[in-house]
Amino acid sequence: MGIILNNTGGLGDVEKAAPVFAYNEIEPLQERMKELIDWLGGEVIRFKPYAVP
């Protein structure tokens, strides 16, 4: 027995959602990792600006 989804467009507009995801999820994680980098005393990781391809 399988599951059949009725709504195939459940994700909505990915291009509109991506900047919100970046702001709410990616940037806070990067900020926490920057704290770790500062604690380690050197640049061990570098982040590129987030962009939707």
C-alpha distance matrix in Angstrom:
0.0 3.8 7.0 9.7 13.2 15.8 18.7 19.2 22.7 22.1 24.6 27.4 30.6 30.5 34.2 35.1 32.8 34.1 37.6 36.5 34.2 37.1 39.5 37.3 35.6 37.4 41.0 40.9 39.5 42.2 44.9 43.9 44.0 47.4 48.6 47.7 49.5 52.5 52.4 52.2 55.3 54.3 52.0 49.2 46.6 47.1 44.8 44.7 44.4 40.9 40.4 37.5 37.7
3.8 0.0 3.8 6.5 9.8 12.8 15.4 15.5 19.1 18.5 20.9 23.8 26.8 26.7 30.4 31.3 29.2 30.4 34.0 32.9 30.7 33.6 36.0 34.0 32.4 34.1 37.7 37.8 36.5 39.1 41.8 41.0 41.1 44.5 45.8 45.0 46.7 49.7 49.8 49.7 52.6 51.5 49.0 46.3 43.6 43.9 41.5 41.2 40.9 37.3 36.7 33.8 34.0
7.0 3.8 0.0 3.8 6.5 9.6 12.0 12.6 15.9 15.1 17.7 20.5 23.7 23.8 27.6 28.2 26.1 27.6 31.1 29.8 27.8 30.9 33.1 31.1 29.7 31.6 35.1 35.3 34.2 36.9 39.5 38.9 39.2 42.4 43.8 43.2 44.9 47.9 48.1 48.2 51.0 50.0 47.5 44.9 42.1 42.2 39.6 39.3 38.6 35.0 34.4 31.4 31.9
9.7 6.5 3.8 0.0 3.8 6.5 9.2 9.7 13.3 13.1 16.0 18.4 21.6 22.2 25.8 26.5 24.7 26.5 30.0 29.0 27.3 30.4 32.7 30.9 29.9 31.7 35.1 35.6 34.8 37.3 39.9 39.6 40.0 43.0 44.6 44.2 45.8 48.7 49.2 49.3 51.9 50.7 48.0 45.7 42.6 42.4 39.6 38.9 38.1 34.3 33.3 30.1 30.5
13.2 9.8 6.5 3.8 0.0 3.8 5.6 6.6 9.9 9.5 12.6 14.8 18.2 18.9 22.6 23.0 21.3 23.3 26.7 25.6 24.2 27.4 29.5 27.8 27.1 29.0 32.3 32.8 32.4 34.8 37.3 37.2 37.8 40.7 42.3 42.2 43.7 46.5 47.1 47.4 49.9 48.7 46.0 43.9 40.7 40.2 37.2 36.5 35.3 31.6 30.5 27.3 28.0
15.8 12.8 9.6 6.5 3.8 0.0 3.8 6.3 9.1 9.3 13.0 14.3 17.7 19.2 22.6 22.7 21.5 23.9 27.1 26.0 25.0 28.4 30.3 28.7 28.4 30.5 33.6 34.2 34.1 36.5 38.8 39.0 39.8 42.5 44.1 44.3 45.8 48.4 49.2 49.7 52.1 50.9 48.1 46.2 42.8 42.1 38.9 38.0 36.5 32.7 31.4 28.1 28.9
18.7 15.4 12.0 9.2 5.6 3.8 0.0 3.8 5.5 5.8 9.4 10.5 13.9 15.6 18.9 18.9 17.8 20.4 23.5 22.4 21.7 25.1 26.9 25.5 25.4 27.4 30.4 31.2 31.3 33.5 35.8 36.3 37.1 39.6 41.3 41.7 43.0 45.6 46.6 47.1 49.4 48.1 45.2 43.5 40.1 39.2 35.8 34.7 33.1 29.3 27.9 24.6 25.6
19.2 15.5 12.6 9.7 6.6 6.3 3.8 0.0 3.8 5.6 8.2 9.5 12.4 13.6 16.9 17.7 16.7 18.7 22.2 21.6 20.7 23.8 26.0 25.0 24.6 26.1 29.2 30.4 30.3 32.2 34.8 35.4 35.8 38.2 40.3 40.5 41.6 44.3 45.4 45.7 47.8 46.3 43.3 41.5 38.0 37.1 33.8 32.5 31.0 27.2 25.7 22.2 22.8
22.7 19.1 15.9 13.3 9.9 9.1 5.5 3.8 0.0 3.8 5.7 5.9 8.8 10.5 13.7 14.1 13.4 15.8 19.0 18.5 18.0 21.1 23.1 22.4 22.4 23.9 26.8 28.2 28.3 30.1 32.5 33.4 34.0 36.2 38.3 38.8 39.8 42.3 43.7 44.1 46.1 44.5 41.5 40.0 36.4 35.1 31.7 30.2 28.4 24.6 22.9 19.5 20.4
22.1 18.5 15.1 13.1 9.5 9.3 5.8 5.6 3.8 0.0 3.8 5.6 9.2 10.3 13.9 13.7 12.2 14.7 17.8 16.7 15.9 19.3 21.1 19.9 19.8 21.8 24.7 25.6 25.9 27.9 30.2 30.9 31.7 34.0 35.9 36.4 37.6 40.1 41.3 41.9 44.0 42.7 39.8 38.3 34.8 33.7 30.3 29.3 27.5 23.7 22.6 19.5 20.9
24.6 20.9 17.7 16.0 12.6 13.0 9.4 8.2 5.7 3.8 0.0 3.8 6.6 6.8 10.5 10.6 8.8 11.0 14.2 13.4 12.5 15.7 17.7 16.9 16.7 18.4 21.2 22.5 22.7 24.6 26.9 27.8 28.5 30.7 32.7 33.3 34.3 36.8 38.1 38.7 40.6 39.2 36.3 34.9 31.3 30.1 26.7 25.5 23.7 19.9 18.8 15.8 17.4
27.4 23.8 20.5 18.4 14.8 14.3 10.5 9.5 5.9 5.6 3.8 0.0 3.8 6.0 9.0 8.5 7.9 10.8 13.5 12.9 13.1 16.1 17.8 17.4 18.0 19.6 21.9 23.5 24.2 25.8 27.9 29.2 30.0 31.9 34.0 34.9 35.8 38.0 39.7 40.4 42.0 40.5 37.5 36.4 32.7 31.2 27.6 26.0 23.8 20.1 18.5 15.4 17.2
30.6 26.8 23.7 21.6 18.2 17.7 13.9 12.4 8.8 9.2 6.6 3.8 0.0 3.8 5.5 5.5 6.3 8.7 11.3 11.6 12.2 14.6 16.4 16.8 17.6 18.5 20.6 22.7 23.6 24.6 26.7 28.5 29.1 30.6 33.0 34.1 34.6 36.7 38.7 39.3 40.7 39.0 35.8 35.0 31.2 29.3 25.6 23.7 21.2 17.7 15.6 12.5 14.2
30.5 26.7 23.8 22.2 18.9 19.2 15.6 13.6 10.5 10.3 6.8 6.0 3.8 0.0 3.8 5.4 5.0 5.9 9.2 10.0 9.8 11.9 14.2 14.9 15.0 15.5 17.9 20.2 20.6 21.5 23.9 25.6 25.9 27.5 30.0 30.9 31.3 33.6 35.6 36.0 37.4 35.6 32.4 31.4 27.6 25.8 22.1 20.3 18.2 14.5 12.6 9.4 11.3
34.2 30.4 27.6 25.8 22.6 22.6 18.9 16.9 13.7 13.9 10.5 9.0 5.5 3.8 0.0 3.8 5.6 5.4 7.5 9.6 10.3 11.3 13.5 15.0 15.5 15.5 17.2 20.0 20.8 21.0 23.3 25.5 25.8 26.8 29.6 30.7 30.7 32.9 35.2 35.6 36.6 34.7 31.4 30.8 26.9 24.7 20.9 18.7 16.1 12.7 10.3 7.2 9.3
35.1 31.3 28.2 26.5 23.0 22.7 18.9 17.7 14.1 13.7 10.6 8.5 5.5 5.4 3.8 0.0 3.8 5.7 6.5 7.4 9.3 10.9 12.0 13.3 14.7 15.4 16.7 19.1 20.5 21.0 22.8 25.0 25.9 26.8 29.3 30.8 31.0 32.9 35.1 36.0 37.0 35.3 32.3 31.8 28.1 25.8 22.0 20.1 17.1 13.8 12.1 9.8 12.6
32.8 29.2 26.1 24.7 21.3 21.5 17.8 16.7 13.4 12.2 8.8 7.9 6.3 5.0 5.6 3.8 0.0 3.8 5.8 5.4 6.2 8.7 10.1 10.6 11.6 12.7 14.5 16.5 17.7 18.7 20.6 22.4 23.4 24.7 27.0 28.3 28.9 30.8 32.8 33.7 35.0 33.6 30.6 29.9 26.2 24.4 20.7 19.3 16.7 13.1 12.2 10.2 13.3
34.1 30.4 27.6 26.5 23.3 23.9 20.4 18.7 15.8 14.7 11.0 10.8 8.7 5.9 5.4 5.7 3.8 0.0 3.8 5.4 5.0 6.1 8.6 9.9 10.1 10.2 12.1 14.7 15.4 16.0 18.2 20.2 20.7 21.9 24.5 25.6 25.9 28.0 30.1 30.8 32.0 30.3 27.2 26.5 22.8 20.8 17.1 15.6 13.1 9.5 8.7 6.9 10.3
37.6 34.0 31.1 30.0 26.7 27.1 23.5 22.2 19.0 17.8 14.2 13.5 11.3 9.2 7.5 6.5 5.8 3.8 0.0 3.8 5.4 5.0 6.1 8.5 9.8 9.6 10.3 13.2 14.7 14.8 16.4 18.9 19.7 20.4 22.9 24.5 24.7 26.4 28.7 29.7 30.6 29.0 26.0 25.8 22.1 19.9 16.1 14.5 11.5 8.4 8.1 7.8 11.6
36.5 32.9 29.8 29.0 25.6 26.0 22.4 21.6 18.5 16.7 13.4 12.9 11.6 10.0 9.6 7.4 5.4 5.4 3.8 0.0 3.8 5.4 5.1 6.0 8.2 9.5 10.2 12.0 14.0 14.9 16.2 18.2 19.6 20.6 22.6 24.4 25.1 26.6 28.6 29.9 31.1 29.9 27.2 27.0 23.5 21.6 18.0 17.1 14.2 11.3 11.7 11.3 15.1
34.2 30.7 27.8 27.3 24.2 25.0 21.7 20.7 18.0 15.9 12.5 13.1 12.2 9.8 10.3 9.3 6.2 5.0 5.4 3.8 0.0 3.8 5.5 5.2 5.5 6.9 8.9 10.5 11.5 13.0 14.8 16.3 17.4 18.9 21.0 22.3 23.1 25.1 26.8 27.8 29.3 28.2 25.5 24.8 21.2 19.8 16.3 15.8 13.6 10.4 11.4 10.9 14.4
37.1 33.6 30.9 30.4 27.4 28.4 25.1 23.8 21.1 19.3 15.7 16.1 14.6 11.9 11.3 10.9 8.7 6.1 5.0 5.4 3.8 0.0 3.8 5.7 5.5 4.7 6.0 8.8 9.8 10.2 12.2 14.3 15.0 16.0 18.5 19.9 20.3 22.2 24.3 25.2 26.4 25.0 22.2 21.7 18.1 16.4 12.8 12.3 10.0 7.0 8.8 9.6 13.1
39.5 36.0 33.1 32.7 29.5 30.3 26.9 26.0 23.1 21.1 17.7 17.8 16.4 14.2 13.5 12.0 10.1 8.6 6.1 5.1 5.5 3.8 0.0 3.8 5.9 6.2 5.4 7.5 9.9 10.4 11.2 13.6 15.1 15.7 17.7 19.7 20.4 21.6 23.8 25.2 26.2 25.2 22.7 22.8 19.4 17.7 14.2 14.1 11.4 9.4 11.4 12.6 16.3
37.3 34.0 31.1 30.9 27.8 28.7 25.5 25.0 22.4 19.9 16.9 17.4 16.8 14.9 15.0 13.3 10.6 9.9 8.5 6.0 5.2 5.7 3.8 0.0 3.8 6.4 6.6 6.8 9.1 11.0 11.6 13.0 15.1 16.3 17.7 19.5 20.8 22.2 23.7 25.4 26.8 26.2 24.0 23.7 20.6 19.5 16.3 16.7 14.5 12.3 14.4 15.0 18.7
35.6 32.4 29.7 29.9 27.1 28.4 25.4 24.6 22.4 19.8 16.7 18.0 17.6 15.0 15.5 14.7 11.6 10.1 9.8 8.2 5.5 5.5 5.9 3.8 0.0 3.8 5.9 5.9 6.6 8.9 10.5 11.3 12.7 14.7 16.2 17.4 18.8 20.7 22.0 23.2 25.0 24.3 22.0 21.2 18.1 17.4 14.4 15.2 13.8 11.5 13.9 14.6 17.8
37.4 34.1 31.6 31.7 29.0 30.5 27.4 26.1 23.9 21.8 18.4 19.6 18.5 15.5 15.5 15.4 12.7 10.2 9.6 9.5 6.9 4.7 6.2 6.4 3.8 0.0 3.8 5.7 5.3 6.2 8.7 10.1 10.6 12.3 14.6 15.6 16.3 18.5 20.2 21.0 22.6 21.4 18.8 18.1 14.7 13.7 10.6 11.5 10.4 8.5 11.4 12.8 15.8
41.0 37.7 35.1 35.1 32.3 33.6 30.4 29.2 26.8 24.7 21.2 21.9 20.6 17.9 17.2 16.7 14.5 12.1 10.3 10.2 8.9 6.0 5.4 6.6 5.9 3.8 0.0 3.8 5.4 5.0 6.2 8.7 9.8 10.4 12.6 14.4 14.9 16.4 18.5 19.8 20.9 19.9 17.6 17.5 14.4 13.0 10.1 11.2 9.6 8.8 12.2 14.3 17.5
40.9 37.8 35.3 35.6 32.8 34.2 31.2 30.4 28.2 25.6 22.5 23.5 22.7 20.2 20.0 19.1 16.5 14.7 13.2 12.0 10.5 8.8 7.5 6.8 5.9 5.7 3.8 0.0 3.8 5.4 5.1 6.3 8.7 9.8 10.9 12.9 14.3 15.5 17.0 18.7 20.2 19.9 18.2 18.0 15.3 14.9 12.6 14.4 13.3 12.6 15.9 17.7 20.9
39.5 36.5 34.2 34.8 32.4 34.1 31.3 30.3 28.3 25.9 22.7 24.2 23.6 20.6 20.8 20.5 17.7 15.4 14.7 14.0 11.5 9.8 9.9 9.1 6.6 5.3 5.4 3.8 0.0 3.8 5.4 5.2 6.2 8.6 10.0 10.9 12.4 14.4 15.5 16.7 18.6 18.2 16.3 15.4 12.8 13.0 11.1 13.4 13.3 12.6 16.0 17.8 20.5
42.2 39.1 36.9 37.3 34.8 36.5 33.5 32.2 30.1 27.9 24.6 25.8 24.6 21.5 21.0 21.0 18.7 16.0 14.8 14.9 13.0 10.2 10.4 11.0 8.9 6.2 5.0 5.4 3.8 0.0 3.8 5.4 5.0 6.1 8.7 9.8 10.2 12.3 14.2 15.0 16.4 15.4 13.2 12.8 10.0 9.6 7.7 10.4 10.6 10.8 14.5 17.0 19.5
44.9 41.8 39.5 39.9 37.3 38.8 35.8 34.8 32.5 30.2 26.9 27.9 26.7 23.9 23.3 22.8 20.6 18.2 16.4 16.2 14.8 12.2 11.2 11.6 10.5 8.7 6.2 5.1 5.4 3.8 0.0 3.8 5.4 5.0 6.5 8.9 9.8 10.6 12.6 14.4 15.4 15.1 13.6 14.0 11.8 11.6 10.3 12.9 12.7 13.4 17.1 19.7 22.5
43.9 41.0 38.9 39.6 37.2 39.0 36.3 35.4 33.4 30.9 27.8 29.2 28.5 25.6 25.5 25.0 22.4 20.2 18.9 18.2 16.3 14.3 13.6 13.0 11.3 10.1 8.7 6.3 5.2 5.4 3.8 0.0 3.8 5.4 5.2 6.7 8.9 10.0 10.9 12.7 14.6 14.9 14.0 13.7 12.1 13.0 12.3 15.4 15.8 16.1 19.8 22.1 24.8
44.0 41.1 39.2 40.0 37.8 39.8 37.1 35.8 34.0 31.7 28.5 30.0 29.1 25.9 25.8 25.9 23.4 20.7 19.7 19.6 17.4 15.0 15.1 15.1 12.7 10.6 9.8 8.7 6.2 5.0 5.4 3.8 0.0 3.8 5.3 5.0 6.3 8.7 9.7 10.5 12.5 12.2 10.8 10.1 8.5 9.9 10.0 13.5 14.7 15.3 19.1 21.5 23.7
47.4 44.5 42.4 43.0 40.7 42.5 39.6 38.2 36.2 34.0 30.7 31.9 30.6 27.5 26.8 26.8 24.7 21.9 20.4 20.6 18.9 16.0 15.7 16.3 14.7 12.3 10.4 9.8 8.6 6.1 5.0 5.4 3.8 0.0 3.8 5.3 4.9 6.2 8.5 9.7 10.5 10.2 8.9 9.6 8.3 9.0 9.5 12.9 14.0 15.5 19.3 22.2 24.4
48.6 45.8 43.8 44.6 42.3 44.1 41.3 40.3 38.3 35.9 32.7 34.0 33.0 30.0 29.6 29.3 27.0 24.5 22.9 22.6 21.0 18.5 17.7 17.7 16.2 14.6 12.6 10.9 10.0 8.7 6.5 5.2 5.3 3.8 0.0 3.8 5.4 5.1 6.2 8.7 9.9 10.9 11.0 11.6 11.3 12.6 13.3 16.7 17.6 18.9 22.7 25.5 27.9
47.7 45.0 43.2 44.2 42.2 44.3 41.7 40.5 38.8 36.4 33.3 34.9 34.1 30.9 30.7 30.8 28.3 25.6 24.5 24.4 22.3 19.9 19.7 19.5 17.4 15.6 14.4 12.9 10.9 9.8 8.9 6.7 5.0 5.3 3.8 0.0 3.8 5.4 4.9 6.1 8.6 9.6 9.9 9.5 9.8 12.2 13.5 17.2 18.8 20.0 23.7 26.3 28.4
49.5 46.7 44.9 45.8 43.7 45.8 43.0 41.6 39.8 37.6 34.3 35.8 34.6 31.3 30.7 31.0 28.9 25.9 24.7 25.1 23.1 20.3 20.4 20.8 18.8 16.3 14.9 14.3 12.4 10.2 9.8 8.9 6.3 4.9 5.4 3.8 0.0 3.8 5.4 5.1 6.3 6.2 6.1 6.5 7.3 9.5 11.6 15.3 17.3 19.1 22.7 25.6 27.4
52.5 49.7 47.9 48.7 46.5 48.4 45.6 44.3 42.3 40.1 36.8 38.0 36.7 33.6 32.9 32.9 30.8 28.0 26.4 26.6 25.1 22.2 21.6 22.2 20.7 18.5 16.4 15.5 14.4 12.3 10.6 10.0 8.7 6.2 5.1 5.4 3.8 0.0 3.8 5.4 5.1 6.5 7.8 9.5 10.6 12.1 14.1 17.6 19.1 21.2 24.9 28.0 29.9
52.4 49.8 48.1 49.2 47.1 49.2 46.6 45.4 43.7 41.3 38.1 39.7 38.7 35.6 35.2 35.1 32.8 30.1 28.7 28.6 26.8 24.3 23.8 23.7 22.0 20.2 18.5 17.0 15.5 14.2 12.6 10.9 9.7 8.5 6.2 4.9 5.4 3.8 0.0 3.8 5.3 8.1 10.2 10.8 12.5 14.8 16.9 20.5 22.1 23.9 27.6 30.5 32.5
52.2 49.7 48.2 49.3 47.4 49.7 47.1 45.7 44.1 41.9 38.7 40.4 39.3 36.0 35.6 36.0 33.7 30.8 29.7 29.9 27.8 25.2 25.2 25.4 23.2 21.0 19.8 18.7 16.7 15.0 14.4 12.7 10.5 9.7 8.7 6.1 5.1 5.4 3.8 0.0 3.8 5.8 8.2 8.2 10.8 13.6 16.3 19.9 22.2 24.0 27.6 30.5 32.0
55.3 52.6 51.0 51.9 49.9 52.1 49.4 47.8 46.1 44.0 40.6 42.0 40.7 37.4 36.6 37.0 35.0 32.0 30.6 31.1 29.3 26.4 26.2 26.8 25.0 22.6 20.9 20.2 18.6 16.4 15.4 14.6 12.5 10.5 9.9 8.6 6.3 5.1 5.3 3.8 0.0 3.8 7.2 8.8 11.6 13.7 16.6 20.0 22.2 24.5 28.1 31.2 32.7
54.3 51.5 50.0 50.7 48.7 50.9 48.1 46.3 44.5 42.7 39.2 40.5 39.0 35.6 34.7 35.3 33.6 30.3 29.0 29.9 28.2 25.0 25.2 26.2 24.3 21.4 19.9 19.9 18.2 15.4 15.1 14.9 12.2 10.2 10.9 9.6 6.2 6.5 8.1 5.8 3.8 0.0 3.8 6.0 8.8 10.7 14.0 17.2 19.8 22.3 25.7 28.8 30.0
52.0 49.0 47.5 48.0 46.0 48.1 45.2 43.3 41.5 39.8 36.3 37.5 35.8 32.4 31.4 32.3 30.6 27.2 26.0 27.2 25.5 22.2 22.7 24.0 22.0 18.8 17.6 18.2 16.3 13.2 13.6 14.0 10.8 8.9 11.0 9.9 6.1 7.8 10.2 8.2 7.2 3.8 0.0 3.8 5.6 7.1 10.5 13.6 16.4 18.9 22.2 25.3 26.4
49.2 46.3 44.9 45.7 43.9 46.2 43.5 41.5 40.0 38.3 34.9 36.4 35.0 31.4 30.8 31.8 29.9 26.5 25.8 27.0 24.8 21.7 22.8 23.7 21.2 18.1 17.5 18.0 15.4 12.8 14.0 13.7 10.1 9.6 11.6 9.5 6.5 9.5 10.8 8.2 8.8 6.0 3.8 0.0 3.8 7.0 10.4 13.7 16.8 18.8 22.0 24.8 25.6
46.6 43.6 42.1 42.6 40.7 42.8 40.1 38.0 36.4 34.8 31.3 32.7 31.2 27.6 26.9 28.1 26.2 22.8 22.1 23.5 21.2 18.1 19.4 20.6 18.1 14.7 14.4 15.3 12.8 10.0 11.8 12.1 8.5 8.3 11.3 9.8 7.3 10.6 12.5 10.8 11.6 8.8 5.6 3.8 0.0 3.8 6.8 10.1 13.2 15.0 18.2 21.0 21.9
47.1 43.9 42.2 42.4 40.2 42.1 39.2 37.1 35.1 33.7 30.1 31.2 29.3 25.8 24.7 25.8 24.4 20.8 19.9 21.6 19.8 16.4 17.7 19.5 17.4 13.7 13.0 14.9 13.0 9.6 11.6 13.0 9.9 9.0 12.6 12.2 9.5 12.1 14.8 13.6 13.7 10.7 7.1 7.0 3.8 0.0 3.8 6.8 9.9 12.2 15.3 18.4 19.3
44.8 41.5 39.6 39.6 37.2 38.9 35.8 33.8 31.7 30.3 26.7 27.6 25.6 22.1 20.9 22.0 20.7 17.1 16.1 18.0 16.3 12.8 14.2 16.3 14.4 10.6 10.1 12.6 11.1 7.7 10.3 12.3 10.0 9.5 13.3 13.5 11.6 14.1 16.9 16.3 16.6 14.0 10.5 10.4 6.8 3.8 0.0 3.8 6.5 8.5 11.7 14.8 16.1
44.7 41.2 39.3 38.9 36.5 38.0 34.7 32.5 30.2 29.3 25.5 26.0 23.7 20.3 18.7 20.1 19.3 15.6 14.5 17.1 15.8 12.3 14.1 16.7 15.2 11.5 11.2 14.4 13.4 10.4 12.9 15.4 13.5 12.9 16.7 17.2 15.3 17.6 20.5 19.9 20.0 17.2 13.6 13.7 10.1 6.8 3.8 0.0 3.8 6.2 8.7 12.1 13.1
44.4 40.9 38.6 38.1 35.3 36.5 33.1 31.0 28.4 27.5 23.7 23.8 21.2 18.2 16.1 17.1 16.7 13.1 11.5 14.2 13.6 10.0 11.4 14.5 13.8 10.4 9.6 13.3 13.3 10.6 12.7 15.8 14.7 14.0 17.6 18.8 17.3 19.1 22.1 22.2 22.2 19.8 16.4 16.8 13.2 9.9 6.5 3.8 0.0 3.8 6.4 10.1 11.9
40.9 37.3 35.0 34.3 31.6 32.7 29.3 27.2 24.6 23.7 19.9 20.1 17.7 14.5 12.7 13.8 13.1 9.5 8.4 11.3 10.4 7.0 9.4 12.3 11.5 8.5 8.8 12.6 12.6 10.8 13.4 16.1 15.3 15.5 18.9 20.0 19.1 21.2 23.9 24.0 24.5 22.3 18.9 18.8 15.0 12.2 8.5 6.2 3.8 0.0 3.8 6.9 9.4
40.4 36.7 34.4 33.3 30.5 31.4 27.9 25.7 22.9 22.6 18.8 18.5 15.6 12.6 10.3 12.1 12.2 8.7 8.1 11.7 11.4 8.8 11.4 14.4 13.9 11.4 12.2 15.9 16.0 14.5 17.1 19.8 19.1 19.3 22.7 23.7 22.7 24.9 27.6 27.6 28.1 25.7 22.2 22.0 18.2 15.3 11.7 8.7 6.4 3.8 0.0 3.8 6.1
37.5 33.8 31.4 30.1 27.3 28.1 24.6 22.2 19.5 19.5 15.8 15.4 12.5 9.4 7.2 9.8 10.2 6.9 7.8 11.3 10.9 9.6 12.6 15.0 14.6 12.8 14.3 17.7 17.8 17.0 19.7 22.1 21.5 22.2 25.5 26.3 25.6 28.0 30.5 30.5 31.2 28.8 25.3 24.8 21.0 18.4 14.8 12.1 10.1 6.9 3.8 0.0 3.8
37.7 34.0 31.9 30.5 28.0 28.9 25.6 22.8 20.4 20.9 17.4 17.2 14.2 11.3 9.3 12.6 13.3 10.3 11.6 15.1 14.4 13.1 16.3 18.7 17.8 15.8 17.5 20.9 20.5 19.5 22.5 24.8 23.7 24.4 27.9 28.4 27.4 29.9 32.5 32.0 32.7 30.0 26.4 25.6 21.9 19.3 16.1 13.1 11.9 9.4 6.1 3.8 0.0
